[in-house]
Each structure stands twice: as structure tokens, then as C-alpha cells.
Amino acid sequence: MLSTSSTALTLGQSRPIKQGWILKKAGSGVFAQYKLKYLVLATSPSSSCLLVFEQCDQSRPAKYTIDLSEADVEVPVPAKRNGNGPVAAGAAGFGKKGFGPFILYARQRKFHFAAQTKTDSDDWFAVLAPYMKSANAANTLTRQRVSVQTPAYESGLSRSKSRTHIADEVSRPYVRDEDAISVVSSVGSLNIEYGEDGRSLASSSFETLSFCSEPVLTPQELMHIGCNMVPSVSRDDFNRRRKAPMHIQLERTTSFQVPQPVEKWNDRYQKILSIKPPNPDAALQKDIQLLEVIGAFEEAAVLHAMRMVDEHHLQGPNSQQEGQTHTKDPSGDCHAAPGAMFVDGMILHFACDYDVATPDEVDAATSRTSSELRSIDVFNRAAYDAAVDVNTALMVLIDYKGFRVVAYADMGIDERTIPLYDLRSTPLKCVEPATTNLGLIAKELNLKTHGVQIGEDRRVNVHLSASVQVYNEPDLNRSYAVNLFEIMPMDFHPPVSSAASSPSRSPTKLNPSNMVATPFAAAASLAAPSSANPQQQRPVKSRRLRPEFVKIYSGLISSDAFTSSSGCGRKERELNDTEASRASRYLRESWIPQVVKYLDDLEVRPLHSCMISADMHRFGVNVRYLGLIAQLSHIPYIRDMACIEMAARAFKSIFQTRVRQLMIHFKSVGATQIDEETKKWAANMFCTMLGTGDSAVKFFEEKLKPEIYYKYDYDLDEKLFAHLHKPSLFTAMQFHCGVQFEESMEYTFSSPNPLPRTRLLGFIPRKKHPTGLSHLLNPQHNPDPLCATIAFMTTSKTAPPQASDDERLAYSLTRHFRSLGPKSKLQRNDLSAQALTAVAAHYNATGRHEDAKRYAIAALSASTSKTTGAVAVLARAQLLEAMGNGLNASPSDADFAPLMQVYRLGVAGVKWNWGLQHPMGMALHDRLSAAYLRVGRYTEALEFHKISLEIALTEFGKSHMVTAGYLTKAGILRLHLSQTDAAIKSLTEALQIYKTHSSPVTYIAQVHSHLADALDARGDSDAAIANAQKARKLWEKARGQMDPRSVASNMQTATLLLKPYAEYKGVLTPAIKGAYREAITCYEKVFRYLKNTSSPVRGSGASIISSRSSTVSSMESFSTRHTTSAVTESSASSSGSVAIATPIVGPAVVPPFAPLPVLPKSILHKLTKKIVTLKLALVESPRHKEVVRTLRQGNATANPDDGNEEDAYIPLKFKGSEFVVAKAFDPVMAREVVIKMAAVSPSIYLDGVLARIDDEDVSAIDELAIAIQLAESETVGLAA
């Protein structure tokens, strides 16, 4: 028996056996949700049942009642794959500690439950088994109870002492299960203390975002994140055994033997990459699994790379040793690969031979490896979209102490492997299936097919670059594409005229013998990127267009443009070169100025200089155009941010060159203890860059300035450099150089030695890795045309349609934490803090402020710099908003004390990172102002808002649209404080700015509406009415008559129209009649809206301040909605990590600037009375006036209690006839009148009644009498 309305077995008649919180699945598909319910197992002598309650309160009827005598249970068991053990069971709810699902069947209903812990799961299985109808079900429960206590198999992973876990392998079957995946699950408990940021917070349960039925972060992990502890993981730690390489013999400096016979890196990765998901849900799982392997591979590779670099000086002078082997690239050229390492199925080597390479050769090698990784990323996404079976290498890059280490999984390719596609081999290899697949991928990348002349008489159509090669692995029949770094067209960028004279950057011809050939770099591709002759107008090989730009460009571009492979004949080459040159010109002359405009309009808001490159990459702009952005931008802090990024990157080049030279010197002299000397030298370099004195000036003039000009074509003078905020530059330098100093606000950059050696903690590696299928859930339906174009062109065709903000956030958060590696998940990481802050922003935007607090506090714990970090400031802004929304209606100063503490810490961080005049501080001032505004403390709200307004005026100027927004809010606050003239001044200035910029009509409409209120308060009725009428027309034009804002504007207009005549009793002039008619029209629109809508217009305090969020590189325009969600997905960041959502940076005030007035359905009665009264006042016909006058007099003399029948009727003469109208009406008739009014509208109904009276319809007179009583009496007289 199943009931949803009543409980068949009440707890008073039964004995509870077990009860507790449990998760119940709601919805289906990839983004189903598990919600917390209270489950009670109760028995009686006659029956047993499960009672499902919404809350712990059992006095209310149960939501569901399940009779166990008619129920069966099913426990999902991990499936087997080819007899090799259980697959990853996350799709069935397994694999995560503390999650045990089971399914209950009852009368054709299926209930999906999940216990929060394995212990709880075992207990439920034990108590349910005796009550099941089917003996098989009970046996299943018993078997499951045993199986969950026994591990499926053991691995080298360190397990939790309390319980082992079912291993979660990366190879999963992609069979669609509607109950496979949940986004939000309410699990566990959490106790977090604010510490220095405020009060302690405790909660029994809260929502955690989940994916594949597994919480992304459990409550315990959320509490301990940032403690640098290694988390307990439910999957194996990907330990690997060593296996000899097949395709390349590298000089082995180090190797490790791991005895566990686990799957090789390449096999794990390629199995997932080869999967063809049958549906969008499976595609999302594939993406997550790819990131799991990538994260674990990167985690292992970083340790080996750091050891390679740290021990580089111990290898002795670079010389040919007896028996030393050489690497051989597929083209047949041999090059030394010193310092290479083979370990655990991965190959690691330096990007080039740093001992002999020149700075230009190092730059070329760095650019080549970065381009290869970027090309692998876009190739994988294009192959997925085109459903092509061509795989790529698992590759990561590690930059450490000035060296770049390339790590990739062994694919089994060597000189004996016969290629399927290789235009440079002899004989030519061009197998048709491989050519077709490359053509499909080129189509996805928007690349042009071009001809290549092979020999004297053969033409081959090439879809990508002519250097691309495709190999086949015969054992598994798997194809690999290599040498992808040239698939993006070159960007025609003439050499800088003064580059040759640069003292630090004199171009030299590259020596290919110093460059290491890998399976990804053919020797023929190692040509010099530029000539020493600055007059040679040829593009630089290392400068290529971004794939994001190529994807959205209107024309097709050839990969081999500006090379000899650009076409078979002269005309074809010239055509392809011209098309590529036109694309480059469009990038510089049209696209970049448009991106700069978005930056200046604050529709793109990078948090700090390191993020501006991620913004540029998302929109297809190379970092080398930072100088052009600095030239075009009109916003001071945008220019400063670009200059800081250029200076930090230029310093990185100088720093890395010198630290490599230092390491090579140590190697040449046989030094063994170099750590202290290296740190001392690094600290001195930073002091030279950031300190004062002659040495700092000399370094800038002779080294830094020429380097910036060479790289970015930007002339940074000394005055501008001195003006840059040094702490912000210091942070950017640490990020790019991989150097970490102590967190402190006590550094004095006005001294020659601001950074003593004792403050230097050490070197940290910077990593880049593929980003998987990051395009699956790119933002869609963006109102901005540029963003909409990019989203449309870069989003996968198989992406799940109409994913909600919660779903995108869950997916984005899962991608980030799965890409970190199992041992790095809970370590301090600014990207993790950024992701958690995005969750907090989303919860603030959706009104879940308690959850927002928890995630904001977790973000602070995860930040690498809790006091001075930029992400920590952002987290405090979200924490401040959440705490402000949790205040009671009448808070005291003591209630505001925790908010003020968080605010002061945030302001201190802003002051250190950027200075008090930076727009980032506005995020704090605005949220504290909003907190005061919500409780009606307008003086304090205006005080903090003025701080933001001053920043807006200083940083953005008096004519910026953001400034207009702050002027508008200032006007609203001043109006609350009865500062009418100041309010009118602010609103008028804002209106002028919006009109000047041709802003959206909704912005202008709002200002007109607020200006109408201000003018009315001053007593200028005509001007107030004029502004209200303009606002109403603009709202209706932009949103339609049935939009809540249009309805509110109609209400405001009608009120202002009637206000001057509220006490008027004289003759109606034409002006008064016109006001009445317009008021009736406005009231009728409000009447129709309230009558037809299911939810009334409600006020919203959240609209005062936007909780809107953007990604690292969001270009959302200022939304006219109340809030916008916190979730978007962008492409890879500049560090190669998975891009994650970032909350709004800087100004938080966006339209709408004030909440909507409350318009409940209960005002329909008042609206009806007003409309009827106004309509009767406008009656023109003398006869109609006489009827109305007579009925009013009769109503005035009515006395139903005197018992006189003559007084019960009203005599009426009309058109020579006599009528009598009852003073007391039949209830049915009165109800019919009300229904008729509601069916059309009071005004239209009265027009019909008056027309019927002209036709001598007696019932019309009765209906008019009832309408008059409705308008002029509190009640309608009804007959007994």
C-alpha cells in the first residue's frame, strides 16, 4: 500500500524500529537531486511500513507510507568489466565513503534512498531484510551487508583505518541510468568557527554539491580544506609499475620500481578518451574521468620533475659519455636528451638542452611545448565533437626554478612504428581513414583545407598542418596524433624594429641541435622563429592565433599560412597568406578593441593581473597584446593591471634565465649544497626589481624596459613603473616565477632591500595540463552578443540542454577538484578558494545564506594567503553578504560587530593588494551598505556607499555607466533620508550618463521612476508625473505590460496622477478628467496582472546589490534581472588548470537599484473600488448621472433594520419609466456582479452596464447599484 495523503499506520499504533535522516532521490537524469528526508520504520501486529517525513516532526502526516509486505528492495552492485574487477561505481552511488544507495519498489513506484554513511547503510539493510516480501530481496540485503565490509581488491593506496572502500577505476560503462547522478545532496554535519572573521557557526545538516551521486566535498573535507592534509580517497592512487619504453631510448638518470601490477598511465587515459558516450550525461562523466587521470598524472609528474631540476647540478658537465643513447625523432634526426627520466610509464625530459641553449632557443622551446599542449586540448575537444577515433598524448608541463619539464605518458611509439599519416616520410604515408578524420577535426576547428606539393607531380590536400603525424598502435588498433603544435595559423606580427638593439633580447639564429625532439616535435619544425634582420616582414613561428579566435572567426584559415606548405602554387599560397593576414589584422584592429571596451565597461572583471591573461585567452587574444590593451584602455586600473602583468612576465624571463645560468654554474663547478645560495640570489633579484636605489633604476632601464618592449611592443616609462602598486606587482612576480615569500603586510617597498632572504620560503612548481572536455557546459543564453557568439561557437553540440545554474556549478566544482589529484584535493590552493567562493556567491544569489557562510569560510581556509590574498578578499565579500542577510529586523551595534570585523579584514587586504582606491574595495563597501539598508539604517548605508561612489568617480570617471549606477543608488538612499535636492541631483546626473551612452531602456526607466519619487517628495507634481509616465512607457516597451516592473510603474503613475486631486470636490476640468482616464488605464493593467498571475509582485531586498557572478573571464553584461547565477564555464586558464567560476569582482551595484513594491492579490478589492469610483466620476450622460445620483442617495438613506418595506427600495425614473431598485440584494446576484467584473475589468464592465441601462435593462440598474455599493461602502447589502 502506498499513500501520499494520509498515514495508514500511525506511530501511535505502532512501534518504531529505526528512524533517522536519509537521502531520497528527486528527479532523474544527470542532474537529479538527493534531498534529506526523515525515515521511520514502524511495525505493528498487523503490518510494517516505512514512513517518509519532510521534517523530523512526526506529528504531521507522512509524505509517503510504504507497506513493506508489498515492497521489494534492490541494492545496486558495481558492475564487472571484462572480468577485470569492478568498474568505477560512482554512477551507481558507490565509491564514496559515506554513501550507500538502495531502491525500494512498492506498487509500481520506485523510491531511491541513500544512507549518509556506510554504517547507517548497513543498519538499514539489517532491519529491512526481515520485512521484505521477496526472499531474494532479503538475501540481497544480507549479501550486500557482507560485501560492503569486504574490499573488492586491495591496492597500494593508504586506506582509512575505519573502513575500506570499493575502488573507483576510471574505466566506467556508460549506460544511462536515470538515478546515476545527483547534483545536490544534503549530507552530514559541520561545525565551523569564523575565528578572526566572526562568530562560530554550527549546523546539523546542509547541502553539499554532488556529482555522480558523490559529494564533491564531504562536510569533513569542507571543514579541513586548507590544512594541507592528504584526504582519504575512494579510488586507487594510480600507483604504477615501471615499464621500459618502446619508442625512444632516453638517458635514464633516475628510475623507480613499483611492484603493484596496475594499469599504465597511457592505457588508463586512452581508454577513457576512446569512449563514445551514448548521451550527454555519459559525456559529462567522461570529462570528469579524464580530469581524474590528468590530475593524478600531473601530481605524480610534479614530484619527479622537481627532483630532476633539484638534482640537475649533480649530473656533472654535459659531455658525451660512453654508451650514452640518443633520442630519435620520427624524421630520423638524432638529438641528445640530457636529464631525461623514465618512471612509472611516464617520460620526463627538459624542453631543451638548457646547458647550451640561447635565451631565444629557450623561448622557442617553451612556446613550442605550450603550443603543443594547447593544440592537444583543442584537438581532443574537436575530435569529441566530430566523433573521430584519433587520440592524443597525456601530457603536462612543469615550470620549476627556470626549467621546463615535459612529462607525457608512454604511447609505445618509436622509430619502428609505421605512421598512418606522415607527409614528410619516404615513402609518403597518407591513409584515407586518417585523412578523413583529420578533415573532420579541421572542420570543427574552422581551419581551411589546402594543397601541399609532394615531389614534382603529386598534390595532397592537407586539412591541418603538414607537420601533423598519425601513428597506429597495432595491439589495440588505436590511432595517435602527434606534432600538433603547428595546427593553429601563425599570427602575422612584424618584428619589433628596435628588438635587435635591445641589450637583453638580441635575436639570434636558433641552433636546432640544441633543441630536444620529442614525439610531439619533428625536427623540420624546429626552424628559427625569427630572423635577425628586423626588416624581414615574415611572421614569427612561435606567434600563433589562439584557437578561441580561430573558432569564431568568420572565415577559414590555413594552418600552414606563411610557410612553403601553404599551397601548391603561387596563387594558392598568396590567397592563403592573405586570408591569414586579414584575420590577424581583424584581431588587432577590431576584435581586441572590442574586448578592451568590455574591460573598460567592467563587463569583464579580472581579479588581479594574473587573471587578465585568462580573460584574454577566453576571447582568443594572445598575451603578447597586453601592450595594445594598455594603450587602448581608458580605465586607470585596467591599464595598471596590464602593465603589472607585462612587468611581471618580463621579469620572469630575466629571472628564469639567470636562475638557469646559476644552476649551470653550480653544475660546472661541482657544487652540491646550493639551496641557500639559490634562495639568497632569488631574494636579491626580487629586491632589485621592487626596491629603490641606483641598482633598481639601472635594472629597469637596461633589462626590464627593453624586455617589455621586445615582448609586448609597449614603452613603459620609469614614472609609470614607479606609479604601479608594488604589492600587486610583488604578487604577480611570485606567481609567474614560482617563488613564495612569507605572507606579510610589513614589506617596505620604499627601501632598497624590501625583501630579506629570511622571508623567502622557497620555489614552487607551476603546472599546465589538458582541460578535458571543458566545452560541454559553456554558458548559453547570454544577453551579450559577443559572449553569446563565443558561447555558441565553443559549446559542444552534445552538451546537456538548459542546464540550471545549480547543475553548472556542481559540474564546474567537480571538474576543478577532480583535476587536482587525489593527494592535492584538500591542500591550500587559490583556485580551490576561488571555486568555493563561487559556490558561496551562488548561495547568496539564491537566498541560501547559511550555506554561503560555510563555503565562504572554507574558501578563506583554502586560500594560500588568508590575510593578504586577493581571493581571500573576495571570500570575505561573500561572507559579509551572507552575514548581512542573516541579521534580524532590528539589529544592534553588537550584531553588526562581526560584520565590521570581516569588513575591516577585507579592507586591509584590499589596501595591501591594490590600494584603497581600487574597485575591488567596492565589493566590500557595497555589501556592508546593503546590510545597513536591509534593516533601514539609511545613514550608515549612505556612509559606506559614498566610499564606493568616490572610487567610481576617481577610477571610472564621471561619465561611466558604473558611476551612473552608484549615483542612482546614492539618490535612493538620500531620498530615504529626506535629502530631496541631493537625491534629485544624483538621479539627474545618472540619467544624463545613461542617455549619453545609449544605455538599455530598462536602466533609464528605473532612474525615471526613482526621479519621479524624488520630485514628488519635493512637491513638483507635474515633473514627477512626467517622469513616472516615461518610466511606464519604457518598461512596457522593453518588457511588456505583464512584467512586474511594468506593473509597479503603472501603479506608481496612477498614484501620482491622483495625488493632487485626493481632496478635490469641485467640477472636473479637462485636465482632471485626463488624469482620471490615464489612472484608470494604469489601474486596469495592474488589475489584469494580479488577476492572471499565480504569484504576486513581491519586494526584493536582494536587488539592491547584485549577487551576480562571472567566471574568471566572464563578459556578462549588466543584468537587468535581480540576480544572476554564479556559474559559468570558461576555457583553460593561463596556468593550464581547469577554469572555475569566480564571483563578481569590484562594483556590486547593478540594476535594478531598488526592490519592487509589494503588490499582493489582496489589493484587488481596493483596485476595483478605485476603478469604479473614477469611472463613475467620468460619467458624461445627464441621464446616467441622474441614475448614479439617485442610487447613491438611496444607499445613503438605507436602514435595513427598521422593518419598513418602503425604505427597502429606491424609486427611479428613467426615460419616462419608473423603476424600483432593492437596497438589499440577493447574494447570488451580488456574487455574479463581482465575477463579471473580474472576468473582464471593472471599467469595461461598467461601460457595458451603462449601455444596457440605455436599453432599459432593469437588471443593469441593479448591477450598477451593486457596483456603487462595492465602490462606496465597506460591504454590499445582502438580503437575508
Phi, psi and omega in degrees: 000138180228130181225139176247357184247330182216162181262117182289327181238104182281157181293336178291335181263359187224175180243116178295130178266315179209145177210155179164174179284140179211157180268134177238133184282136175234132181088185182210170177093190186295333182242045172290168183232140170257127182240149185285126176231163178254119186251132180233125172261115184237144180232155174218172180302333185261332185201170175226143182211159172257130178250126181252116181250150175288324182232175179290339181293112183264006177285338178272158179299147179289147176295315178225147173233119185246117177281116186289340178291342180245021186240154173233159181235148176226132178248114179300133180244136180305133181284162177260150179230108177058027178071014184258026179099172184290145175279174176299125188258016178300330179292344177249008178092009180261175171091348181246130180300133177086030179212109181233101185273154169205158185241135179245127178255129180209115177049055177064017172249146181238120180250126180256115179245160175208125175285155184277338178225160177294324178297314178297322178298315178298320180296317179294320178299320183293318184279338181277332187305316183292343188260000183283145180294320185264133177294327178298323179296318179296321177295322178299317179297318181295316179297320181295323181297325177285318186293327182288345179267351182246123181293144180296318174196161183259147174229183180284003184286140174286117185269164173291143183292332186278328186196139173275165184238154172288128185294146182245088180287162182277346180268109185239145173285140184255062174264125185295122175236120186295345180250021187283324194230137174234150180265310185241125174228133179272111185224149164067188178228162184209134174235116183234138175257140178291336184062232182289346184270353178150210189284164173279155185225131178225142180211146181281327180205153178201169183274134172241137179289136184226158176214139185056040178061021178232127177301136176298316173227123176288164178304322179293319178294322179297326181285328185258004181296141182090359180272003180058034176261154179274121184286158171280124185246153184266356179243163180293158187269020173059033174295145187231151172268155180282140177220134184295144180289152181260328195251350185205133179259105181260154173294117186268107177275332182209147172209156183229145179250119177245118191286340185294129179279070181261169185291144181290156179304310185296320180296318179300311184292314184291328177298318180289318182296332183275351183293138175254097184297132180282346183205167181299328179297315179295328178296319178296320177296320178301316179300315181295319179294321175302315181293328176299313180293317180299315181296317179293320178298314179297319180300317178289320183294325181299318180297317179292322180294318178299321179293321177303313183289316182297332181258008183298322183288348181270356185280348181084173180301147181283110180211162182285120180260153179295131179084001180291135181266163180238154173273150179230119181278166183301341180276352175100000180269137181261136177219146180289146177233072185292147174073018181281155183223136172241125183203134173053039177078010176238149179247130179234135176206162178288153182295333177202177177277092186295339182294330185236351185287145175279165178304323179292324177292324176295316178299318180296318179294320178296316179296321182294317180290323176296318179294324178297314180296317179297320180291322175301318181299309182288329178296317180297318180292319178294320179296324177294313181295326181271358181056050184252139180267069174227122183260170179227176183281151168275111191222139173225157178240137179233121176256123186209123178054038177087354180255147171249127177249130177259125179239131177213153180283143181293118181265355180079027180254129175219189183292345178274348181284128182274124181284152172274332184215114179200107183282352182250005179271162177232114002284168182296136178247118182209070183288138187301311180303320179295319179296317179298316180297318178296326177295320178294322178292319178299324178296319178294328182272359180066038179256149187265136173285135181221162181268147175232131181278120178249112184071213183257342188227014182231132175246135178237131175281121184250130182267323176249213178283150179292344181275351181295140177232148177233125179246159181241135174266107190295328184298316183251004182052050183246134181261140177239133173259129180231174182057054184265357191291351180251015184285338175274137182296152176290147177265115182292107183224103183303145179299149178291131188297328184263009185297323184294334181268000180294128183295334183254348186227061175275116183300136177232156179287134184284149177254106183302336181291343179270359185252138186272122175278135178236177174299353182251001185221103176287149183296328180293343181269357184269042179280164180295134181286339181206165180256154176291345179275108183291347181274349181287112184274073176233144179291158180272132185298327183282351181259107184233156179291147177289143179297332178295322179287317180300324182296321185261356180293146188289336182248169176271142182234141179278136178297326186263021178303144180070019174235172179290346179265014184288341180181166181284320182242175182298318182296318180293320179295316180297320179296313181294321178293320179295319179295319178293320178296323178295322178295318178296320179295319178297323178299313184283321189267337183238311188289311182297316175303326178292320177295320178297322177299319177295324175296314182294327178280001181062027172272348167238124187230082176294142182289317178210182189297329181294338182270345181294330177292324176295321176298317180296316181296322181298328180259019171076023181252128180286154180296334181295349178266016176301321179298319178294322178296318178297326179287323186275334186288143178255359182261124185303317185287335174291316177298316180297320180297317178295320179293320178298317180294319177296316181295318181294319180290321177295318177298323178302317180299315180293315182298313183292324177298316182287324180290327175294317178299322178295317179295320179294324176296315178300321180294321183290329182264358177076026179292146179246320180257098188240356188297313183294319179295321180295317179294320179297316179295319180297318179297320178295321178298317179294321178296321179297323181285320190255347183274192179243174179112175183295322181296323179293318179295317180296318179298318180296313185290321188266335185242301189291311183299312177298325180293319178296318180293322180293318186276324191236001179054045182226128181266099180268109182278168187294323181295316179295321178296318179294334180283339182298145181288111188296320177300323178293319176295321178300316178296316180295322178295318177299318182297312186283327182273348182069041180238140182235124173256167177298146176282120182197152173253017185259004178291134181249102185277001175272002180253161179292335184232072185284343187233088180294155182302326184295342180273351181277121181274323180155190180258144178234143181282146171251136191236149172226137180213164177298153184253016176066216180261063187290352183268002186294324182233049173295154181298139179235171178057039179278132182291342182277132184296319180294315179294321180296321179296313181296317180298318181294319185282335185254355179274139180296145178293338182259017180292145177301130183286145171053047175291137182282171179297320178299318182293317178297321180294316179299316180294315180297317180294319178297317180301316183296308186287332176288337181276356184275339188097148187296330183268351182255002189299317185259005180283159180296132184201125182295329177292324175294317177298322178295319179293318180292326176295325177296321176296316178299319179296321179295318180292325174296319182293331182258012173081011179260074192284331178294317176295324178299321178300314184297316182288327177294320178293320176297324178296320177298319180293326182280343183293140179290334179229094187290331183268314187254354186291145179293321180293328178296324176298317179296319178296321179293327177297319178290322177297320179297318179294318180295318179293323179295326178284345180266003180289151176283178187294328182230073183284150176266176177298328178295326178292331179275351183301314178298323178296318180295327179293314177297319181298314182294321177295320178295317179296323177297320177295320178297315181300320181288313186288318189227341188101154187293340181269008180282143181301339179300327178297335180297330178298327178280313181299318182296319183288325175290322176299319179295324178297317177293323181294323182297332182257010174081017178264081190288330180296311179293323178299316179292325180300313181283332177292327179298327178297315178295322180297320178295321177296318179299316180295324182283314188274325185255338181096166184285347185249012182277148181294327176295320176300321178299321178297319179288326174295322179296313180294324176299319177298320179296314181295320179293328176294322176297329181268012179063025174268071192296312183297317179295323178296316180297320179298313180297315182292323179295319178296318179297319180297320180295320179296315181296319180292324179297322183271006184051050183291166176305144184297335179294324177297311182296321180298319181295317180295319176302319181296313179292323178295326177297318178296318181294316179294324176295321178295329177280347179098005179272082187294316183299314180294323178297315180296320180299317179292321178295320179294320177296317179298317180298316181294320180292318179297315181293328178290321185276322188242345185093166186287338186262012175280143181305322179292322177295319179297315179298322179293322175297320179295317179297317181297314180298318180298315181292325179296322184270344185301318180294341185247022182297324182251013184282133181235003186273199181286141180281116176279166177304324179295319180292318179299320178297321178295319179298316182296317179293323178296319178300316179301316180294314180298322181294325177294319177296319180300313181295321180296310182294329180289324188264338184277150179273339180232134181288165175288122182243149175288156181217109177292338181293344182280350177294321182229134184281133169263016180301144180232158176226167176279183174309331184224039183288140175245032178298135174284166180300114186283144175267002172279169180295311179218159175234150188290172184264007190241123165214165181235133179238178179284185185298145177281177183294337179273001179082002180276169179291127181290140181229166186287144178234132179295171184301137181249129176087218187305135182251353183273114176223158177299148358283147188271347183213154182288159175289146173292152181281124178233083181283163179296339182295344180276000178301322179296316179294321178299318179299316180298318181294317181295317180295317180299314180293321181294320178291328179292338182265009179297127185260324185293130177301323180294317178297322178298321181294318178298314180297317181297318181294317180295324177294318179296318179297322178293326182290330182263003182293135177218085188294350184265355185275350176076006180274119183293330181294328179280357181275353182230157178246116176286140185215131175250132181208123182054043177079359179252154179249136179230159171234136181241127181291142176277335176246130189250155175296133181303324180297318180293317179299320179294322179296322178297315180298318180296319179296320177299317182289331183293323178250271172188155181304321183292312180295321180297316180294324176301318179292322179296314180296323177294322178291327176296320175302330179272013178060039175276112184297322181296334179294325178294319177298319180294322177296321178298318177297318179297320179296318178297321177300321185280327191245001178230158178288328180226164176258131180292123182243142179289147181291000000 
